[in-house]
Amino acid sequence: MERAVWHPSPNFGPRRDGLTPTLVVIHYTAMSDARAALDRLCDPGAEVSAHYLIGVDGKLWQMVDETMRAWHAGAGEWNGQDDINSRSIGIELDNTGAHPFSEPQMAALERLLSEILTRWEIAPTGVIGHSDMAPGRKCDPGPRFDWTRLARQGLARECRVGTAAPEIGTFRALAQSCGFTADVPEEALLEAIRLRLRPWALGPLERDDMAALAGFSSGS
Ligand SMILES: [Zn+2]
């Protein structure tokens, strides 16, 4: 792939406890454009960063070396593990959150993900959204992000929805088995799971949520 443009951020540190990346966390910037996002992600006063930023035109910037701990994930948990920053590589997509992701941007993301998963031997199940690990606190990459597209290429976990729908009473346990272990109210958990699996769904927890979660649980 084309080389990333190096745009160093001072906002990083060593990964703790000798951890190496086992996750990739996808974000959107919620900012007006890539320049504004770069400024913020490299501002020492903002104390935030990510390893990569991808512009709407597919341009790729790298701000933090992959071996280092960037500051993108914050408080949260995935698969029973916290300090997600020490365990992950963070990718920001230039998007306000109010419009679709462009084709060049998605194509660049796919190329980058493919390289990262190979380089660090990360399984597709390790590619998550910010909202997956911080339910109720974060909602990016949001309802317009095409997880199915990534999954079809082995760049995210598949959701193989079948006819089976476990009892609604098993919602929390099934969610936890998929990785959604953050200790949040059921409403926030459902919102995060729908962002990932059924972004168009509304209303209380229903049978189709359980079927989707079961399909996600069996995906690889
Ligand atoms: Zn985010």
Residues whose N, C-alpha, C, O or C-beta is under 5 A from the ligand:
A	BS01	ZN	H27 Y28 H72 H130 D140
